[in-house]
Amino acid sequence: MTALHNSTQTKESDRQGRPLLEAKGLFKSYGKVEAVSGVDFSLAENSYVTLLGPSGCGKTSILRMIGGFEDVTSGALVLDNVRMDHIPAAKRPINTVFQNYALFPHLSVAENVAFGLSYQNVPKSEISKRALDALKTVRMDALADRRPRQLSGGQQQRVALARAIVNAPRLLLLDEPLSALDRRMRKDMQIELKELQRRLGMTFLHVTHDQEEAFALSDWIIVMHDGRIEQQGRPEEIYACPSTAYVADFIGGATCVFGEVVEREGDKVVIDTPIGRHLVPGVSTLSTGAPAALCLRPEQLTLAKAGIAAHVKSCVFRGSDWIIECEAADQVMQVVVGVNPPAQGALVHVHFDPDRAWVAAASRGDL
């Protein structure tokens, strides 16, 4: 599916900060399998960028090419106006925090952080000081003498971060760094990571499949799908104005009702769907006759006295509210209800404000 971008969305050239890294026509193939299919993007100086997508979408392959752990099949990686794709990993001003932290169990926390410095032209008198300074940055200096096995998962994560920033890299890569932590610790580390990036004034590129994590951390999100960039932009833009039905579904779990554009009226389109014809804001490049998707997020739908007739399929309690799954004209919609959910099988009427909905691009195969 080709991503169609709304003209109101932020262009990469409009982002604050000069480009630190640029990927130009980046391809990666493993034999006959094309993992990354000619992507273009840039990372602004002093920004937190997330590569977001499901397993197998190509995001980790991109990260590994940037880090120098995988060869670039074709295309270019330019960092600070220097081609990086043929420079060995050890000579790139880039460090990586791996998913499993990769700490040496036989070394202390301080020795783990200092390990990389010992292979550089750093005077021995400075190594300990720089390692301790890095540990202070992540609030781990009090545990400098401990071994990794004596630390919690969150503490090991901080040590891995200290080891990655001790060399003051131009770019820090984070490969699913929070996936091994429990939910509460992930929330805490999200706050710490964003605060660390701001304090260091460094560019972070973070790979994750977790949409909530991406929104909590990012200045800029690149949504990947099948080796291609489906959409990129500021988090609030991607959420409110998804370019495609895939993005609408993947980001925030929108109900996508597929149909066809009947006509355009300024920045709105009239879309004909199984649940009626609606005038709704939409992607600017959609033309009359184009396949499209009416995107409705659960929080945009309400149960009302009049609206789209539907039958309740299920009710799921989430603590603060209920998610009601309703079916109308073979379309399943999710509605958020605060209290008193209707009974399963009950006839309800679903209402939405057309100005809060969105029409995204789709393919003929979706119809």
N, C-alpha and C positions, 0 to 999 in steps of 0.2 A: 504494500500500500504506500503510495507516495504522499509525503507530508506536504500539506498546503498551509502556508503561514499567513495569518491575519496581518493586514497592513498596520494595525494599531499596536502590534507587539513590538517590543524593544529589539532593535537591530544590534548585532554584535558591535558594530562601529559606534553605537551610541552609549555603550557601557563605560562606566568610569574606569580610569586606569588604562595604561597602554597594554597591548598584548604582551604577555610574558612568553607564552608558548603558542604556536600555531601548528595545527595538523592540516595538511593539504593533500586531498585525494588519497587518504590512508587506506591501504588494503592489507589484509592478512589472510593467507590461505594455508591450510594444513592438508597437503596433498590436493585432492579434488574438492575439499570442503572449504568454502569461503566464509571465514569467521567475521571479517570486517570488510565492508563493501564500499570503499571509496568515500570515507567520511571527511568532512571539513568542519573544524571548530577552532576556537581560540580560548585561552585562559587569560583573563585580565590580571594584571599585577595586583597583589594584595587582595585576592578574592577567594571565596570558598565555593568550589564547583563540585557538583555531584554527577557522576555517570550512573544513571538509574535505569534498571531493566531487569527482566527475569533471567534465570540461569540460561546460559547458551546464547545470549543476545550479542555478545562480542565486547562487553564492557571490560572484562578482565584482560582480554587480549590487547585492547587499547592501552590499558594501564601497564602491561608488561612490555609493550613496545616502547612506551615513553621511558620506562625505567631501564630499558636496555636488556631485559631478560628474554625477549623474543625479537627476532629479526623482522624488519619491515619488508613485506613482499613487494610493495611499490608505494609511491607517495613520499611525502617529506614531513619531518618533524623539525621545527625551527624553534630554538630556545634562545632568547636574547639575540635574535638575528643571526644565530649560528646553526647550521644544519647539524642535527644530533643523531640522525638515524644510523650513521656509520661509526659513531663514537662508542667505545666500550662502556659498559655500565659503570665500572669503577671510576671512569673519568668524567662522568656527567655530574653536574651540580644538583643532583636529584637524590633523595633518599626515600625509602619505602617502609611503611609499617605494615607487616604481614598479618594475615588473619590469625595465625597461631603464635604470634609475637616473636618466635624463634630466638628466645633467650638461651644463653649458655648455662646449663644447670650447675656446672662446677665453678662458675665465677660469681662473685658478689654482684649486687646491684651496681655499685660504683664501677667495678671492673667490666661489667657488660656495657655500660655507657661509654667507658673509655676505650673499649676494644678497638674501634675503628681509628681512633686518633693515634694509636700506637703504630699504625702502618703508614702514617703520613709524616710529613716533615714538621711535626709539632714537638717542641722541646718538652722533655719529661717534666720539667718544672711547671709547665702549663697544663699538662694532661689532666692531672687531678683537679685543678681549679676549674677547668672548663667542664669536666664531668659533673662536678658538684654544682656548678652554676646551672647546668641543664636539669639536674635533679631538683634544684630549688624551683625552677620554672614550673615543673609539674608537681611540686609539693611532695617530693619523695626523698629529700635529702636526709631526713631523720632515719630512713631505713637503708642507708647506703651500704651497710655491712651485711645485710641479709642476703640469703640465696633465693632464687626465684621460687623454689618450692615452699618457701615460708611466706609467700605473698598471696593475696587474693587475686582473682581474675582482673579486677579493676586496677589493682596496684601493678600487676604485670603489664597491663596496657600502658600505664603511665611510664614505666621503665622503658618500654619499647618506643614510646614517643620521645623520651629524653635521649635515647640512643640515636634516634633519627634526626633530632634537631641540633645535636651537639656540634655538627659540622656546619651549621647555618646554611643549609641547602637553599637554592633558589626556588625549588619546588618540592613539596612533600606529597607523596602518594600514599593513600590509605586504602588497603584492599580488604573490604568487609571487616573493618577493625572492631566492630562492636557485636559481631554475630555470636561470639562465645559467651557473652554476658547475659545475665538474667534481665528481665524487663526493667526493674527498678534501676539497676546499675547502668543499663543502656541509656535511660533517661538522664541520669546524672552525668554520664560521660559525654552525651550530646552537648550539654551546657558547657562542660569543661573544654571540649574540642573547639567549639566556636569561640569561646573566650580566649583560648590559647592562640588561635589563628589571628585574632584581632591584636593581641598583645605583641606577637612576634612580627606582625606585618608581613607575613609570608603567604604564598599561594598554596592552598591545599586542593588536591584532586582526590575525591573520595568515591569509591565504588560501593554500591549497595543495591539490594533488591527491595529495600524497605522504603515505601513512599513517605511514611511519617518521618522517618529519619532524615530523608532528603529534604523535606520541607522545613524541618527544625533547624538544619545546619546551613542550608545553601543560600548563596547570593544568586547563583545561576545553576540551572538543572539541564542536563542533556539526557533526554529520554531515548533509550536504545531499543530497537526491535529488529530481530533477524539480521544483525550485522550492519544495520543502517540507523542513522539518526532520524527518529520519528518527529521530534520537535525539541527545540531548545529555547530557553528564555528564563525570565524571573519566575520564581515559584508561584506567585499570585496570578501571573499571566497564564501559565500553563494550566493551573487549576480552573480559572474562570473561562479561558478561551482555548480549549484543546483544539489542535489542528485536525486531528483525525479521531475516528471512533475508537481506535485502539488506545490512544492517549486518554480519552475520556473514561474508558473502562478501567484502564490500569491505574490512573491517578484518581483516587477517590471513589471508585466503583460506581460510576454513573450508569443509569439505565439508558441504553442506546436503542431507540426505536428507529428502524431503518425505513427510508422512504426516498422520495425524489423531489428535487427543487422544482417548483412550479413557476416561480418568478422572483425577481429581486425588487426590493423597495429600499433604496439607499443602503444602509448598513445592515438591513434585515433581509431575510429570505422567507418566502412562503414554501413550507415543506408539506407534502402530502404523505401521510403515514396511516398505518392501520388504526391508530387511535384519533384520527381526524386531521384536518388541515390547520396549520398554525403559522402565524407570522412571528418570527423569532430572530434575534440577532445571530449572525453566523460568520463563518470564515469568508473573507472578502473575495476570494478567488472562485467561489462556487458560482456556477452559471446555470441557467435554465436547463432542465433535463438531467442535471448531474445527480448521481446517487449521493445520498447524504444521510446523516444520523441526527435525530433529535435527542440531545443529551440532557437527561434529567437526573440531578443528584438527589439522594434521599432527603436531604434537609430542605430542598426546594419544593417538595411535594407535601400536601396536606390532605387530610380527610375532611370533606365538606358536604353540605346538603345537596350540592349540584356539582357536576363535573363528569369525568370519565367513569362510567360504570365498571366495577371490577369486583372480583370475589377474593376473599382473603384465603391465602394458601397456608401461611404460617405466621407465628409471632415469636420473636426472639427477644428475651429480656437482656439488656446490656448494663444494668445497674442504675444508670440515670435516666434511661428511656427504653423504648421498645423499637425494634425494627419490624415493620409489618410488610410481608411479601404479598402483593396482590397481582392478580392476572386479569388482563383485559385484552380481548381480541388476540389471544395467544401471545401477548406481550406481558412479561413479568416486570413489575415495578416495585421498588422498595421505598417505604414511607417511614419517616421517623415520627413516633407518637410519644408524648410525654407520659401520660397516664391512661388508664382504662382502655386497653387495646380491645378491638372488636374480636368476636369469636371466630375461630377457624370456619371457613365456608360462608361467612356473612357477606351480604351484598353491601358494598361501600361505594362512595364516589370520590375519586382522586382529582384534586385541583392543583394547578400550578400557574404561577405568574409568567406569561410568555417572555416578558422583558428580563427575567432572571434565568431563563433557559438558554441553550446554545445549540447551534447547528454546526456540526463538524463534517469533514469530508469522509466519504466511505468508498467502497469499491462495489462493482456490480455483483461480485460474489457474496456480498453481505445481504443483498436484497432477497 
